[in-house]
Amino acid sequence: MAKRTYSQHPGWIILDKPVGISSAKAVHVVKKFFNVKKAGHAGTLDPLASGVLPIALDDATKTIPYLVDTKKKYKFTIAWGEKTETDDSEGKVLETSDVRPNYDDIENTLKSFLGNIIQTPPRYSAIKINGKRAYSLARENIEFEVPERSVEVFSLRLLKKLNKNFADLEVFCGKGTYVRSLARDIAEKLGTFGHIKALERLEVGPFELKNAFPLETFSNLVHSPPAGSVGKQFLLPLDSVLDDIPALAVSEKEAKMFCHGQAVFKEISSDLIPQGSNVLIKYGIKSIGIAVFLESKLKPKKVFSSII
């Protein structure tokens, strides 16, 4: 089989991850299809969860931190009456309750989960406790405390009450929010237990589910012979996640300096670009890196590629 050449165009793939596989496995399939050396995702989705999984290829991996910190939207189903060890349907049931909340009680309770709230992540989560993943400690039956954290919930609404045992909700939230914890806490506030039955991520920053590609798209093509630039149709530009960063065009000489790690002198008003700001450096239509603007200099922070 001839070697693929899609990796000549680093960028973002917006994947619709299916239920049943890990985010790492999904990245592996995409990485193999595009024949790239580097690939990474922005925001892990558990095997139980589906939906938007942005995957960065090659130099686009350098922009992952700018997407991880963005807002996210999820649709989720709460199963009432059971508390599980993982706060989702994959965990062992620990406690049960006969209490089932009604529609009005659910709607009224959701109001108390808006804004900045304090949340305790699930014990089975990827957060680190003294250098070790919480889920590893939990599996080894080691006693530990999960620290609380402040997260932000911008909107939270009840979509429909499916029946007395289940309800569909939608949340729009900030970085670090655990939907499993949210479901658990909503249920407790309603005087019962609850866990996540289904979870789908609808949005990550600028990326939406309606524009995502199913994993089967790449799984089915990964063993096919290359077909010219067929892979490029799935790629979004590397700078798709950098819309909030001011962009600045530079000359060829300045671009070469920047790509060699040298600071570029620029007289720029601090009203336009405040001191200490990140700046997207452009040479023509190509984004070549991110600089920090300090003391009239654009100091390289991340270099995406060389123009030489």
C-alpha positions, 0 to 999 in steps of 0.5 A, a space after each residue: 500500500 502506498 504511504 498516505 500524505 495527508 499529514 502535510 496538512 495539520 489541522 483539526 478533525 471533529 469526530 462524533 465518538 460512538 459509545 463503547 470505545 475510549 477517546 484514546 482508541 478513537 484518536 488511534 483510528 484517526 491517527 492511522 487514517 491520516 498517517 501522522 506522527 502526532 495526534 491528540 484530543 481536547 477533552 476526554 469522553 468516557 466509553 459510555 459517552 458519545 458526541 463531539 471529540 475534537 482531534 488535533 493532528 501534527 502541529 495542531 496539537 500545539 493548540 489543544 490547550 486553547 480548546 480545552 479551556 473553552 465552554 462545552 454543551 452536553 445532553 444527558 439522561 439521569 436515571 433516578 433512584 440508584 447511586 453507583 460507585 462511578 456515578 454512571 450506569 457502568 458502576 456497581 449500585 451502592 444505594 437505592 431510593 423509591 423517591 422519584 421527582 416530578 417535573 416541577 421539582 426538577 425544574 425548580 431544583 435546576 436553578 440552584 445549579 446555575 452560575 459558579 458552583 462547588 462540585 466534587 468530581 467522581 471517585 472514578 475520574 482522571 484527576 490526580 490525587 498525590 500524583 496518581 489517577 483517582 480511578 486507579 486508587 478507587 480500583 485498588 480500594 484505597 481510601 482517599 478524598 476527592 477535593 472540591 472544585 469551583 465550576 461554572 454552569 451557564 445554562 441547565 434545562 430539563 428537556 423532557 421527563 421520559 418517565 418516572 425513572 428517567 429524565 433528559 437534560 442539557 447543560 452548557 458549562 465551563 472547564 472542569 465540569 463533571 456531568 456525572 457529578 452534576 447528575 448525582 448532586 441534582 438527584 441528592 438535592 431532590 431527595 433521591 439518588 441518581 446517575 448518568 444513563 446516557 451522555 452526549 457532548 453537543 459542543 466544544 468551543 466552536 465545534 458542534 455535533 452537526 459538523 462532526 464525522 462518525 468514526 466509521 468514516 475513518 474506520 472504513 477507509 483506514 485500509 483503503 488505498 490513498 485517494 489523492 486529497 480525500 483526507 483533506 475534506 475532513 480537516 479544519 484549519 489549525 487556527 480554528 480554535 484561535 478565533 479569540 486571539 488577535 492575528 498579526 501579519 508579518 513580512 517574509 523576513 519577520 516570518 523567518 526570524 519568528 520560525 527560528 525562535 527570534 523575537 520580532 520588533 513591532 510598534 503596536 499600540 497597547 490599546 490594540 494588543 495589551 502587553 502580555 497578550 497572545 498573538 497569532 502570527 500570520 504569513 500570508 494566509 498561513 498561521 505560523 505560530 503564537 507569540 507573546 507581545 511584550 515591550 514592543 516585541 513578538 516573542 515566539 511561544 509556539 511555532 507551528 511550521 517553518 516557511 523555509 
